[in-house]
Amino acid sequence: MEALTNFVGDINGIVWGVPMLVLILGAGFFLQVGLKFMPILRVGTGFKLLFAGRESQGDGQISPFNALMTSLSATIGTGNIAGVATAVFLGGPGALFWMWMTALVGMATKYAEAVLAVKYREQDELGNYVGGPMYYIKNGLGAKWAWLGAAFALFGAVAAFGIGNGVQANGVAQVLESNFGLNTSVTGVVLMVLTAAVILGGITRIGAVAGKLVPFMAVAYILAGLLVLLINIGEIGNALSLVFTHAFTPSAAEGGFAGAAVWAAIRFGVARGVFSNEAGLGSAPIAHAAAETKGPVNQGLIAMLGTFIDTIIVCSITGLAIISSGAWTSGESGAALTSAAFELSLPGIGGYLIAIALSIFAFTTILGWSFYGEKCVEFLLGVKSLIPYRVLWIVMIYFGATADLGFIWLLADTLNAMMALPNLIALVLLSPIVFKLTKEFFASGGQSEEPDNTPAE
């Protein structure tokens, strides 16, 4: 087992290493330039469409708004609390700057993913709309690339059980036990029941729950974070100065902080940014493919907001709270560092707020990733696999909450990164389609084409 763990660890070091991060950033920058920076310039348009998208607007199963909330349910999670803290702990304040840069190029990636997901989606035997990288590879690139779509689906199906199930359940169980003394077995059972009540109803129920829970939890966390920033308002200027200064110059050792080179700020800022918003990994378009939308570009403009909200808003609040409170020099890391920052500013309740936020974030991640994994399995095995998959997903939550997940986490993290390879190849090869649809959409004054599922020759 030790040899296998070491082998997977070596693979993990490669797939989350410099080449992969360069590929993800490179593809995002290529798409951003090809789109003439439209995703950044049209953020306001995206929010207008999101507000209008609370009601269904075309073919699909869930409203455009709920499609984004389902996507955000999987991305706004431990990465926003523990991931940002880890980036600052390992890379210094400058890591937050590189998270922002990752998000700005990632908006173009997320836009392109959703455009292709809606354009090349299909209806399965049950009449449900299905899409994502495996479908835009199959229908957009043609039969000769089918193996690439199958590879994505396989990586996604297995990774989901770790990154979106076991690891999340374990995080909830641990944080509730340490803060409230709740037995991990009890947490496991409660999570199983809550998850079963939602996912057995399929994407319609997942979307409905996400549409209510995600906005509530995101706004509540943002308000708590803003309160921390308000308490430390005198240090905000200094915190921003540290972020921009240490993005380009080394961070000196201070207190419990060991110091970090510029390269560490770039590496950990980019890696944790990608981990948090999942731009380029190919997960979010699976949710956006189910949207009742007027067309591909409409949903793409809404989808890109996922990266903006996740990283530019939520991660920024976490990072600035950690830096402005001075907690970043405490020597703590991960969720404990974020908890320390909130506790310093809100004594007696700050730590509990983070524990509750982490639990809700992790629960919604379990819901979002259940749908991602389900659609990957359906692509490989057909609709007959749906109910057995959902039952297995529910059972695995208890295992995740009560077991040692060292190897499971490592394997899932590795496969999660490997999902990006087939997706990035498809995004680059199909980029002319994205550029063409976008140009036509804005040239016609915002009248998007209906999805076209014609396979490539």
C-alpha positions in Angstrom: 0.0 0.0 0.0 2.9 2.3 0.8 4.3 1.8 -2.7 1.0 2.5 -4.3 0.6 5.7 -2.2 4.0 6.8 -3.2 3.3 6.1 -6.9 0.0 8.1 -6.8 1.8 10.8 -4.9 4.4 11.1 -7.6 1.6 11.3 -10.2 -0.1 14.0 -8.1 3.1 16.1 -8.1 3.1 16.0 -11.9 -0.6 16.7 -12.6 -0.8 19.5 -10.1 2.7 20.7 -10.9 3.9 23.5 -13.1 3.0 22.0 -16.5 -0.6 21.5 -15.6 -0.9 25.0 -14.1 0.7 26.5 -17.2 -1.8 24.6 -19.4 -4.8 25.8 -17.4 -3.6 29.4 -17.4 -2.4 29.2 -21.0 -5.8 27.9 -22.2 -7.6 30.5 -20.2 -5.5 33.3 -21.5 -5.8 32.0 -25.1 -9.6 32.0 -24.8 -9.7 35.4 -23.0 -7.6 37.0 -25.9 -9.7 35.2 -28.5 -12.9 36.6 -26.9 -11.3 40.0 -26.8 -11.6 40.1 -23.0 -15.4 40.0 -23.3 -15.8 37.9 -20.1 -14.2 40.7 -18.0 -15.9 43.5 -19.9 -19.3 41.9 -19.8 -19.6 41.0 -16.1 -22.5 43.5 -15.8 -24.3 41.7 -18.7 -23.8 38.4 -16.9 -25.4 39.6 -13.7 -28.4 41.1 -15.6 -28.9 37.7 -17.3 -28.5 35.9 -14.0 -31.2 38.1 -12.4 -33.5 37.4 -15.4 -32.5 33.7 -15.4 -34.4 33.0 -12.2 -37.2 31.8 -14.5 -36.8 29.2 -17.2 -36.2 30.6 -20.7 -36.0 27.6 -23.0 -35.4 23.9 -23.3 -33.7 22.2 -20.3 -34.6 21.0 -16.8 -33.6 23.8 -14.3 -33.5 27.6 -14.6 -30.3 29.3 -15.7 -30.0 30.8 -12.1 -30.3 27.3 -10.5 -27.8 25.9 -13.0 -25.2 28.5 -11.7 -26.2 27.8 -8.1 -25.7 24.1 -8.7 -22.3 24.9 -10.2 -21.4 27.2 -7.3 -22.6 24.6 -4.8 -19.7 22.4 -5.9 -17.1 25.2 -6.1 -17.9 27.4 -3.1 -16.6 25.1 -0.4 -13.5 24.2 1.5 -11.3 25.8 -1.1 -12.7 29.2 -0.2 -12.0 28.7 3.5 -9.1 26.2 3.8 -7.7 26.6 0.3 -7.2 30.4 0.5 -5.6 30.0 3.9 -3.2 27.3 2.7 -2.2 29.5 -0.3 -1.4 32.5 2.1 0.4 30.2 4.6 2.6 28.6 1.9 3.0 31.5 -0.6 2.5 34.6 1.6 0.0 37.5 1.0 1.1 37.7 -2.7 -0.6 34.4 -3.3 -4.0 36.2 -3.2 -2.9 38.4 -6.1 -2.2 35.3 -8.2 -5.5 33.8 -7.2 -7.1 36.9 -8.7 -5.1 36.5 -12.0 -6.2 32.9 -12.2 -9.8 33.9 -11.8 -9.6 36.6 -14.5 -8.4 34.1 -17.1 -10.6 31.4 -15.6 -13.7 33.4 -16.4 -13.0 32.9 -20.1 -12.5 29.2 -19.6 -15.8 28.8 -17.6 -17.6 30.8 -20.3 -16.3 28.6 -23.1 -17.1 25.4 -21.1 -20.8 26.4 -20.7 -21.2 27.6 -24.3 -20.0 24.2 -25.6 -22.0 22.3 -23.0 -25.3 23.9 -24.1 -24.5 23.7 -27.8 -23.5 20.0 -27.8 -25.8 18.7 -25.1 -28.2 15.7 -25.7 -31.4 14.3 -24.2 -31.0 10.9 -22.6 -33.5 8.0 -22.6 -35.4 9.6 -19.7 -35.7 12.9 -21.6 -33.2 14.7 -19.3 -30.6 17.1 -20.8 -27.1 15.9 -20.4 -23.8 17.6 -21.4 -20.3 18.5 -20.4 -16.8 17.8 -21.7 -17.6 14.2 -22.6 -20.5 15.3 -24.8 -18.8 18.3 -26.5 -15.8 16.1 -27.2 -18.1 13.4 -28.8 -20.5 15.7 -30.6 -18.0 18.6 -31.4 -14.8 16.7 -32.2 -16.4 13.6 -33.7 -16.1 9.8 -33.2 -12.3 9.7 -33.5 -12.1 11.7 -30.2 -14.6 9.6 -28.4 -11.9 7.9 -26.3 -11.0 11.4 -24.9 -14.6 11.9 -23.7 -14.6 8.5 -22.1 -11.3 9.3 -20.3 -12.8 12.5 -18.9 -15.9 10.6 -17.7 -13.8 7.9 -16.1 -11.6 10.4 -14.2 -14.7 12.4 -13.2 -16.7 9.4 -12.0 -13.9 8.2 -9.7 -12.7 11.6 -8.6 -16.2 12.6 -7.5 -16.3 10.0 -4.7 -13.2 11.5 -3.2 -13.1 15.2 -3.9 -16.9 15.6 -3.8 -18.0 13.0 -1.3 -15.5 11.4 1.2 -13.3 14.4 1.7 -16.2 16.7 2.2 -18.0 14.4 4.6 -14.8 13.9 6.5 -14.3 17.7 6.7 -17.7 18.2 8.1 -17.4 15.4 10.7 -14.0 16.6 11.9 -15.0 20.3 12.2 -18.2 19.4 14.1 -16.4 17.0 16.4 -13.7 19.5 17.3 -16.0 22.5 17.8 -19.2 20.9 19.1 -18.1 17.5 20.3 -20.5 15.7 17.8 -19.6 12.1 17.1 -18.4 11.5 13.6 -20.8 8.5 13.2 -23.8 10.8 14.0 -22.6 13.3 11.5 -22.2 10.6 8.9 -25.8 9.4 9.4 -27.2 12.9 9.3 -25.4 13.8 6.1 -26.6 10.5 4.5 -30.2 11.3 5.3 -30.0 14.9 4.1 -28.2 14.0 0.9 -30.6 11.2 0.1 -33.5 13.6 0.5 -32.0 15.8 -2.2 -30.2 13.7 -4.7 -32.8 10.9 -5.1 -34.9 13.6 -6.7 -32.3 14.2 -9.5 -31.1 17.5 -10.9 -34.5 19.3 -10.5 -34.4 18.8 -6.7 -30.6 19.5 -6.5 -31.1 22.7 -8.5 -34.0 23.8 -6.3 -32.1 23.2 -3.1 -28.9 24.8 -4.4 -31.0 27.8 -5.7 -32.0 28.5 -2.1 -29.1 27.3 0.0 -26.1 28.6 -2.0 -27.2 32.3 -2.1 -28.0 32.2 1.6 -24.8 30.6 2.7 -22.7 32.8 0.3 -24.3 36.0 1.4 -24.0 35.0 5.1 -20.3 34.2 4.8 -19.7 37.4 2.8 -21.4 39.5 5.5 -19.4 37.8 8.3 -16.2 38.4 6.3 -17.1 42.0 5.7 -17.7 42.5 9.4 -14.2 41.1 10.1 -12.8 43.5 7.5 -14.8 46.4 9.1 -13.3 45.6 12.5 -9.8 45.7 10.9 -10.5 48.6 8.6 -7.4 50.4 9.7 -5.3 47.5 8.4 -7.0 47.0 5.0 -4.7 49.4 3.2 -1.6 47.7 4.6 -3.1 44.3 3.7 -3.6 45.3 0.1 -0.1 46.7 0.0 1.2 43.3 1.2 -0.8 41.5 -1.4 0.6 43.6 -4.3 4.1 43.9 -3.0 4.6 40.2 -2.2 3.1 39.1 -5.5 6.4 40.3 -7.1 8.9 40.3 -4.1 9.7 37.6 -1.6 7.8 37.6 1.8 10.1 37.7 4.8 9.7 35.4 7.7 7.4 37.0 10.4 6.0 35.5 13.6 5.0 31.9 12.8 5.2 32.6 9.0 8.3 31.0 7.5 8.6 33.4 4.6 8.0 32.6 0.9 9.7 33.2 -2.5 7.8 34.9 -5.3 7.6 31.6 -7.1 5.8 30.1 -4.0 3.2 33.0 -4.2 2.6 32.3 -7.9 2.5 28.5 -7.5 0.2 28.2 -4.5 -1.9 31.2 -5.6 -2.6 29.6 -9.0 -3.0 26.1 -7.7 -5.4 27.0 -4.9 -7.3 29.4 -7.3 -7.8 26.6 -9.8 -8.8 24.2 -7.0 -11.3 26.7 -5.6 -13.1 27.8 -8.8 -12.5 24.7 -10.9 -12.2 26.7 -14.1 -10.7 24.3 -16.7 -11.4 21.1 -14.8 -14.6 20.5 -16.7 -17.0 20.0 -13.8 -19.2 23.1 -14.0 -20.4 22.7 -17.6 -22.1 19.4 -16.6 -24.5 21.5 -14.5 -24.9 24.3 -17.1 -25.9 21.8 -19.7 -29.2 21.2 -17.9 -30.2 24.9 -17.9 -33.5 26.0 -19.4 -31.7 28.7 -21.5 -32.3 30.6 -24.7 -29.0 29.5 -26.1 -25.3 28.7 -25.5 -23.9 32.3 -25.1 -26.7 33.3 -22.7 -25.7 30.5 -20.3 -22.0 31.1 -20.9 -22.4 34.7 -19.7 -24.1 33.4 -16.5 -21.6 30.6 -16.0 -18.5 32.9 -16.0 -19.9 34.6 -13.0 -19.2 31.4 -11.0 -15.5 32.1 -11.2 -16.0 35.8 -10.4 -18.2 35.1 -7.4 -16.1 32.2 -6.1 -12.6 33.8 -6.3 -12.9 37.6 -6.8 -15.5 38.0 -4.1 -15.5 35.1 -1.6 -11.8 34.1 -1.7 -10.8 37.8 -1.6 -12.8 38.3 1.6 -11.2 35.2 3.2 -7.7 36.2 2.2 -8.1 39.9 3.2 -9.6 38.8 6.6 -6.6 36.6 7.2 -4.0 39.2 6.3 -5.7 42.3 7.8 -6.3 40.5 11.1 -2.6 39.6 11.3 -3.5 35.9 11.7 -1.3 35.0 8.6 1.8 35.3 10.8 0.4 32.9 13.5 1.8 29.7 12.0 -1.6 28.2 11.5 -2.7 26.8 8.2 -5.8 25.6 6.3 -9.2 26.1 7.9 -7.5 26.6 11.3 -5.9 29.8 10.0 -9.2 31.2 8.7 -10.8 30.2 12.0 -8.1 32.1 13.9 -8.6 35.2 11.8 -12.3 35.3 12.5 -11.8 34.4 16.2 -9.3 37.3 16.6 -11.8 39.7 15.2 -15.0 38.1 16.7 -13.9 36.5 20.0 -16.1 33.7 21.1 -18.1 33.3 17.9 -15.6 33.6 15.0 -14.4 30.0 15.2 -18.0 28.7 15.4 -19.0 30.8 12.4 -16.2 29.2 10.3 -17.2 25.7 11.6 -20.8 26.2 10.5 -19.9 27.8 7.2 -17.5 25.0 6.4 -20.1 22.4 7.2 -22.8 24.0 4.9 -20.3 24.6 2.1 -19.1 21.0 2.3 -22.7 19.7 2.2 -23.6 21.7 -0.9 -20.4 20.4 -2.5 -21.6 16.9 -1.9 -24.8 17.7 -3.7 -23.2 19.4 -6.7 -20.5 16.7 -7.2 -23.1 13.9 -6.9 -24.6 15.3 -10.1 -21.2 15.6 -11.8 -20.2 12.1 -11.0 -23.7 10.7 -11.9 -23.5 12.2 -15.4 -20.0 10.8 -15.9 -21.2 7.4 -14.9 -24.3 7.7 -17.1 -22.1 8.6 -20.1 -20.1 5.4 -19.6 -22.9 3.0 -18.5 -26.2 4.5 -19.5 -29.3 5.6 -17.5 -29.7 2.2 -15.8 -26.7 3.2 -13.6 -28.3 6.2 -12.1 -30.2 4.8 -9.1 -27.4 2.3 -8.1 -25.0 5.2 -8.4 -27.1 7.5 -6.1 -27.4 4.7 -3.5 -23.7 4.1 -3.5 -23.0 7.8 -3.2 -25.2 8.0 -0.1 -23.5 5.0 1.5 -20.0 6.3 0.8 -20.8 9.5 2.8 -20.8 7.5 6.0 -17.5 5.9 5.1 -16.0 9.3 4.3 -17.2 10.8 7.6 -15.7 8.1 9.8 -12.6 6.8 8.0 -9.0 7.9 7.5 -9.0 9.3 4.0 -5.3 9.9 3.4 -5.0 7.7 0.3 -8.5 8.4 -1.0 -7.9 12.1 -0.9 -4.6 11.7 -2.7 -6.2 9.5 -5.5 -9.2 11.8 -5.9 -7.1 14.9 -6.0 -4.9 13.3 -8.7 -7.9 12.3 -10.8 -9.5 15.7 -10.3 -6.5 17.3 -12.0 -6.5 14.7 -14.7 -10.0 15.7 -15.7 -8.5 18.9 -16.9 -6.4 17.4 -19.7 -9.3 16.1 -22.0 -11.3 19.2 -21.2 -8.5 21.7 -22.1 -7.7 19.9 -25.3 -11.4 20.1 -26.3 -11.7 23.8 -25.4 -8.7 24.7 -27.5 -9.8 22.6 -30.5 -13.4 23.9 -30.3 -12.5 27.5 -29.5 -13.3 28.7 -33.1 -16.9 27.5 -32.4 -17.0 29.5 -29.2 -15.6 32.6 -30.9 -18.1 32.3 -33.8 -21.1 31.9 -31.5 -20.0 34.8 -29.3 -19.5 37.1 -32.3 -22.9 36.2 -33.8 -24.6 36.7 -30.5 -23.3 40.3 -29.9 -23.6 41.2 -33.6 -27.3 40.3 -33.5 -27.9 42.4 -30.4 -28.0 39.5 -28.0 -30.1 37.0 -29.9 -28.4 33.7 -29.3 -28.8 30.7 -31.6 -30.6 27.7 -30.3 -28.3 24.8 -29.4 -27.1 22.7 -32.3 -26.2 19.1 -31.5 -24.8 18.2 -34.9 -21.7 16.1 -34.5 -18.5 17.1 -36.3 -17.5 15.3 -39.4 
